[in-house]
Amino acid sequence: MRSELGDKIRLQHISDAIIEIEKYIVDVTFEDFNQNSMMRFASIKQMEIIGEATNHLSNNLKSTYTNIDWVQIIGMRNVFVHEYFGIDAVLVWEIIKEDIQELKKEIEHILSLM
């Protein structure tokens, strides 16, 4: 089932989810983010989508692009799905502000080669 949709479509899902997160946090501070449960949960849902799409990428693609920590992304998804009451808003914010942009660049690069 991993290749049913194909890597390119899964990578596009990741890119689309990142774009959605970016839309949610335009001109938003951590305080705004932390106080807005809809924004937090929408961002977490998009991060779950990123993790799920990553989980379905082919092993070939993941072994070709080793500069992305695919295992960590999948692990993040698992935590968000299974520990939904214990998700730390600070951690989510840090991922959004520090890691998502780098992932976006990497995904865009891979997509440009396909």
HUWOKA-V847691 format. One line per field, one symbol per residue. ss: DSSP state (H for helix, E for strand, C for the rest). burial: 1 if it has 16 or more other C-alpha atoms within 10 Angstrom, else 0. A space follows every 10 residues. Layout:
BEGIN
ss->???
burial->???
END
This chain:
BEGIN
ss->CCCCCCHHHH HHHHHHHHHH HHHHCCCCCH HHHHHCHHHH HHHHHHHHHH HHHHHCCCHH HHHHCCCCCH HHHHHHHHHH HHCHHHCCHH HHHHHHHHHH HHHHHHHHHH HHCC
burial->0000001101 1111111100 1101100000 0011000011 1011111111 1111111000 0100000001 0011011001 0000000010 0110010001 0011011000 0000
END
